[in-house]
């Protein structure tokens, strides 16, 4: 309230204590109305007017930028960009001092057969976030962003849906990841990454393809070198239908594995899924310290309850306190050995 000094002096002379209490309540109500709602997570599409408006708010209002911990920035190459968008984005991102999770997706369809980030993408990803813990970026952007944040990152997910071979470009040299716990990377870069990088806190590896005996051997060698506990480790990978031999390979190479996740993208009916589960469940008994098993198949999203009941009839797990996840349905088994 912009009042003259004389008027304020008259108000002070007339007000009692209950009056001041009421005035304080009014001021509090005005502040609540005037203050924008703080957001901890933002999803922005580059080039849209609402995004431009939001970015301006972030770099001009510290109260709006301070609570933001998660940012999903989706960049479209054919979007109607403004000339000042890149510098605007840099100023906005530099205000996100508490950002912990960044996902940058760049939709790009090259016409000349090459893959390279735009000048705008390079500018946006040229900033350092002091508290960044989780990072997901296209694999063709290279390793510079990883290098700058290797001291704080706990989870790294390269988006490899364009060309998976480009993961080599991102992980072509060794890293020092003192607190990294989880990483998704392609099978072909696994040996180099595990052998060249310092990974004292690594607890999870997820591979997009079918796992091989060589992959398991590299992971086994990593345990030998690092001294990490296999019982605290999670392994995730994709598996073709009814290829249950992979469970035997894992049991041979990593008998003390603590957590296992299998991803299936096929679509051959629930009968095939059930038949595969019937083969897999008994084999899990070879993993002596398995505590968590997840079967993630797209068809289970709508039929997991029915399938869970069927699976209960064929479960032959002999573990203690094993959590079995089928799609989104969780079953707990407490079978003594």
C-alpha positions as CSV (number, residue, x, y, z in Angstrom):
1,X,0.0,0.0,0.0
2,X,1.6,3.3,-1.2
3,X,0.3,5.8,1.5
4,X,1.8,9.1,2.5
5,X,3.8,9.4,5.7
6,X,1.2,11.7,7.3
7,X,-1.6,9.2,6.6
8,X,0.4,6.3,8.1
9,X,1.1,8.4,11.2
10,X,-2.6,9.0,11.7
11,X,-3.3,5.3,11.2
12,X,-0.7,4.3,13.8
13,X,-2.2,6.8,16.3
14,X,-5.7,5.4,15.9
15,X,-5.1,1.7,15.7
16,X,-5.4,-0.7,18.6
17,X,-3.7,-4.1,19.0
18,X,-6.7,-6.0,17.5
19,X,-6.7,-3.5,14.6
20,X,-3.0,-4.3,13.9
21,X,-3.8,-8.0,13.9
22,X,-6.5,-7.5,11.3
23,X,-4.2,-5.4,9.2
24,X,-1.5,-8.1,9.3
25,X,-4.1,-10.6,8.1
26,X,-5.1,-8.3,5.2
27,X,-1.4,-7.9,4.1
28,X,-1.0,-11.7,4.3
29,X,-4.0,-12.2,2.0
30,X,-2.7,-9.7,-0.5
31,X,0.7,-11.4,-0.6
32,X,-0.9,-14.8,-1.1
33,X,-2.9,-13.4,-4.0
34,X,0.0,-11.6,-5.6
35,X,2.5,-14.5,-5.3
36,X,2.6,-17.0,-8.1
37,X,2.3,-20.7,-7.2
38,X,5.8,-22.2,-6.9
39,X,6.4,-25.3,-9.1
40,X,8.9,-28.0,-8.4
41,X,8.6,-29.7,-11.9
42,X,8.2,-28.0,-15.3
43,X,7.5,-29.5,-18.7
44,X,8.4,-27.0,-21.5
45,X,8.1,-27.2,-25.2
46,X,10.7,-24.9,-26.9
47,X,9.2,-22.2,-29.1
48,X,5.7,-22.1,-27.6
49,X,4.5,-18.8,-26.3
50,X,3.7,-20.2,-22.8
51,X,7.3,-21.5,-22.7
52,X,8.7,-18.1,-23.6
53,X,6.6,-16.6,-20.8
54,X,7.6,-19.2,-18.3
55,X,11.3,-18.7,-19.1
56,X,11.1,-15.0,-18.6
57,X,9.4,-15.5,-15.3
58,X,12.2,-17.9,-14.2
59,X,15.1,-15.6,-14.9
60,X,13.3,-12.5,-13.6
61,X,11.8,-14.0,-10.4
62,X,14.1,-15.8,-8.0
63,X,11.1,-16.9,-5.9
64,X,9.7,-18.8,-9.0
65,X,13.1,-20.3,-10.0
66,X,14.2,-21.4,-6.5
67,X,11.7,-24.3,-6.0
68,X,12.2,-25.9,-9.5
69,X,14.0,-29.2,-9.1
70,X,12.8,-31.1,-12.2
71,X,12.8,-29.8,-15.8
72,X,11.7,-31.6,-18.9
73,X,12.6,-29.5,-22.0
74,X,11.3,-30.8,-25.3
75,X,12.9,-29.2,-28.4
76,X,11.3,-29.5,-31.8
77,X,13.4,-28.6,-34.8
78,X,10.4,-27.3,-36.8
79,X,9.0,-25.1,-34.0
80,X,8.6,-21.4,-34.6
81,X,11.6,-20.1,-32.7
82,X,12.2,-16.5,-31.7
83,X,15.7,-15.2,-32.4
84,X,16.2,-14.4,-28.7
85,X,15.0,-17.8,-27.5
86,X,18.5,-19.4,-27.0
87,X,19.8,-16.5,-24.9
88,X,16.5,-16.4,-23.0
89,X,16.7,-20.1,-22.2
90,X,20.3,-19.7,-21.0
91,X,19.3,-16.9,-18.7
92,X,16.4,-19.0,-17.4
93,X,18.4,-22.1,-16.8
94,X,21.1,-20.2,-15.0
95,X,18.5,-19.2,-12.5
96,X,17.6,-22.8,-11.7
97,X,20.3,-23.2,-9.0
98,X,18.4,-26.0,-7.2
99,X,17.7,-28.1,-10.3
100,X,18.2,-31.8,-9.6
101,X,16.7,-33.5,-12.6
102,X,17.0,-32.5,-16.3
103,X,15.5,-34.3,-19.3
104,X,16.3,-32.7,-22.6
105,X,14.6,-34.3,-25.6
106,X,15.6,-33.1,-29.1
107,X,13.2,-34.2,-31.9
108,X,15.4,-34.0,-35.0
109,X,15.0,-35.7,-38.4
110,X,18.1,-35.1,-40.5
111,X,17.8,-34.8,-44.2
112,X,21.5,-35.2,-45.0
113,X,22.0,-38.4,-43.0
114,X,23.9,-36.6,-40.2
115,X,23.0,-36.1,-36.6
116,X,24.3,-33.1,-34.8
117,X,22.8,-30.7,-32.2
118,X,21.5,-27.4,-33.3
119,X,23.3,-24.2,-32.1
120,X,20.4,-23.6,-29.8
121,X,20.8,-27.1,-28.2
122,X,24.5,-26.5,-27.7
123,X,23.8,-23.2,-26.0
124,X,21.1,-24.7,-23.7
125,X,23.3,-27.6,-22.7
126,X,26.3,-25.4,-22.1
127,X,25.3,-24.5,-18.5
128,X,26.4,-26.2,-15.3
129,X,23.8,-27.0,-12.7
130,X,25.5,-27.3,-9.3
131,X,23.0,-29.8,-7.8
132,X,22.1,-31.9,-10.8
133,X,21.6,-35.6,-9.9
134,X,19.5,-37.1,-12.7
135,X,20.2,-36.4,-16.4
136,X,18.6,-37.7,-19.6
137,X,19.8,-36.3,-22.9
138,X,20.1,-37.4,-26.6
139,X,23.2,-39.6,-27.1
140,X,24.5,-37.6,-30.0
141,X,25.2,-34.6,-27.8
142,X,28.4,-36.1,-26.6
143,X,30.1,-36.2,-23.2
144,X,30.7,-32.6,-22.3
145,X,27.6,-32.2,-20.2
146,X,28.4,-35.5,-18.4
147,X,31.9,-34.3,-17.6
148,X,30.8,-31.1,-16.0
149,X,28.3,-32.9,-13.7
150,X,30.2,-36.1,-13.0
151,X,30.7,-35.1,-9.3
152,X,26.9,-34.8,-8.6
153,X,25.1,-37.2,-11.0
154,X,23.4,-40.2,-9.5
155,X,21.4,-41.4,-12.6
156,X,22.2,-41.1,-16.3
157,X,19.8,-42.1,-19.1
158,X,21.0,-41.4,-22.7
159,X,18.1,-41.3,-25.1
160,X,19.3,-43.8,-27.7
161,X,16.2,-44.2,-29.8
162,X,17.8,-42.5,-32.8
163,X,21.0,-44.4,-33.4
164,X,22.2,-46.5,-30.5
165,X,25.8,-46.6,-31.9
166,X,26.1,-42.9,-30.9
167,X,26.4,-44.0,-27.3
168,X,30.0,-44.6,-28.1
169,X,30.4,-40.8,-28.8
170,X,28.9,-40.0,-25.4
171,X,31.0,-42.6,-23.4
172,X,34.2,-42.5,-25.5
173,X,36.4,-41.7,-22.5
174,X,36.6,-42.6,-18.8
175,X,34.6,-40.8,-16.2
176,X,34.9,-40.2,-12.5
177,X,31.4,-40.7,-11.1
178,X,31.8,-40.8,-7.3
179,X,28.0,-40.9,-6.5
180,X,26.5,-42.4,-9.7
181,X,24.1,-45.2,-8.7
182,X,22.2,-46.0,-11.9
183,X,22.9,-45.8,-15.6
184,X,21.2,-46.9,-18.8
185,X,23.5,-47.6,-21.7
186,X,23.8,-49.7,-24.8
187,X,25.5,-53.1,-24.7
188,X,28.3,-52.1,-27.1
189,X,29.6,-49.4,-24.8
190,X,29.3,-51.5,-21.6
191,X,32.9,-52.9,-21.6
192,X,34.6,-49.6,-22.2
193,X,32.5,-47.7,-19.7
194,X,33.0,-50.2,-16.9
195,X,36.7,-50.6,-17.5
196,X,37.6,-46.9,-17.9
197,X,35.4,-45.2,-15.4
198,X,35.6,-44.8,-11.6
199,X,32.2,-46.0,-10.3
200,X,32.4,-46.7,-6.6
201,X,28.6,-46.2,-6.0
202,X,27.2,-47.9,-9.1
203,X,24.1,-50.0,-8.1
204,X,22.2,-50.5,-11.3
205,X,22.8,-51.1,-15.0
206,X,20.0,-51.3,-17.6
207,X,20.7,-52.5,-21.1
208,X,18.3,-51.9,-24.1
209,X,19.1,-55.2,-25.8
210,X,19.3,-58.9,-25.0
211,X,22.1,-59.5,-22.6
212,X,25.0,-61.8,-23.7
213,X,27.5,-64.0,-21.9
214,X,30.2,-61.4,-22.8
215,X,28.1,-58.6,-21.2
216,X,27.7,-60.7,-18.0
217,X,31.5,-61.4,-18.0
218,X,32.2,-57.6,-18.1
219,X,29.8,-57.0,-15.2
220,X,31.4,-59.8,-13.2
221,X,34.8,-58.3,-13.8
222,X,33.5,-55.0,-12.6
223,X,32.5,-56.5,-9.3
224,X,35.9,-58.1,-8.9
225,X,37.7,-54.8,-9.5
226,X,35.4,-52.4,-7.6
227,X,34.6,-54.6,-4.6
228,X,30.9,-53.7,-5.0
229,X,28.3,-56.0,-3.4
230,X,26.5,-58.1,-6.0
231,X,23.5,-58.6,-3.6
232,X,22.9,-54.8,-3.7
233,X,23.0,-54.6,-7.5
234,X,20.1,-54.4,-10.0
235,X,20.4,-55.6,-13.6
236,X,17.9,-54.8,-16.3
237,X,17.7,-55.9,-19.9
238,X,15.4,-56.8,-22.8
239,X,14.6,-60.4,-23.5
240,X,12.9,-62.1,-26.5
241,X,10.0,-64.3,-25.7
242,X,10.7,-67.7,-24.2
243,X,14.4,-67.2,-24.3
244,X,14.8,-68.5,-20.8
245,X,18.5,-69.5,-21.2
246,X,19.5,-66.0,-20.2
247,X,18.4,-66.7,-16.6
248,X,20.8,-69.7,-16.5
249,X,23.6,-67.5,-17.9
250,X,23.0,-64.9,-15.2
251,X,22.9,-67.6,-12.5
252,X,26.3,-68.9,-13.7
253,X,28.0,-65.5,-13.9
254,X,26.2,-63.5,-11.1
255,X,24.8,-66.0,-8.7
256,X,24.5,-63.5,-5.9
257,X,22.5,-60.8,-7.9
258,X,20.1,-58.9,-5.7
259,X,17.6,-57.4,-8.2
260,X,16.6,-58.4,-11.7
261,X,14.3,-56.5,-14.2
262,X,13.3,-57.9,-17.6
263,X,11.7,-55.8,-20.3
264,X,9.6,-57.3,-23.1
265,X,8.2,-55.3,-26.0
266,X,6.7,-58.2,-28.0
267,X,3.0,-58.7,-28.5
268,X,2.1,-62.3,-28.9
269,X,-0.7,-62.7,-26.4
270,X,-1.0,-63.4,-22.8
271,X,-0.6,-67.2,-23.3
272,X,2.9,-66.7,-24.5
273,X,3.6,-64.4,-21.6
274,X,2.3,-66.9,-19.1
275,X,4.3,-69.7,-20.7
276,X,7.5,-67.7,-20.5
277,X,6.8,-66.8,-16.8
278,X,6.3,-70.5,-16.1
279,X,9.7,-71.3,-17.5
280,X,11.4,-68.3,-15.7
281,X,10.0,-68.5,-12.2
282,X,11.6,-71.9,-11.3
283,X,15.0,-70.8,-12.7
284,X,15.1,-67.8,-10.4
285,X,15.8,-70.2,-7.6
286,X,19.4,-70.4,-8.8
287,X,19.9,-66.7,-7.8
288,X,20.7,-67.2,-4.2
289,X,20.3,-63.7,-2.9
290,X,17.6,-62.3,-5.3
291,X,15.3,-59.9,-3.4
292,X,13.4,-58.2,-6.3
293,X,12.3,-59.4,-9.6
294,X,10.4,-57.3,-12.1
295,X,8.8,-58.5,-15.3
296,X,7.8,-55.5,-17.4
297,X,5.7,-56.4,-20.4
298,X,3.4,-54.0,-22.2
299,X,0.4,-56.3,-22.2
300,X,0.5,-56.6,-18.5
301,X,-0.6,-53.0,-18.1
302,X,-4.2,-54.0,-18.5
303,X,-4.2,-57.7,-17.5
304,X,-1.7,-57.9,-14.7
305,X,-4.3,-58.9,-12.1
306,X,-5.5,-61.9,-14.1
307,X,-1.9,-62.9,-14.9
308,X,-0.8,-62.5,-11.3
309,X,-3.4,-65.0,-10.2
310,X,-2.2,-67.5,-12.9
311,X,1.4,-67.0,-12.0
312,X,0.6,-67.7,-8.3
313,X,-0.3,-71.2,-9.4
314,X,3.1,-71.8,-11.0
315,X,5.4,-70.0,-8.5
316,X,8.2,-72.2,-7.3
317,X,10.4,-69.5,-5.7
318,X,12.3,-70.7,-2.6
319,X,13.6,-67.3,-1.5
320,X,12.9,-65.4,1.7
321,X,11.2,-62.0,1.3
322,X,11.2,-61.8,-2.5
323,X,9.2,-59.1,-4.2
324,X,7.9,-60.1,-7.6
325,X,6.5,-57.3,-9.8
326,X,4.4,-58.2,-12.9
327,X,3.6,-55.0,-14.8
328,X,2.1,-52.8,-12.1
329,X,1.0,-55.7,-9.8
330,X,3.3,-56.5,-6.9
331,X,3.3,-59.9,-5.2
332,X,5.4,-60.7,-2.1
333,X,6.6,-64.2,-1.4
334,X,8.1,-65.3,2.0
335,X,9.0,-68.9,1.3
336,X,11.6,-70.3,3.6
337,X,14.4,-72.4,2.0
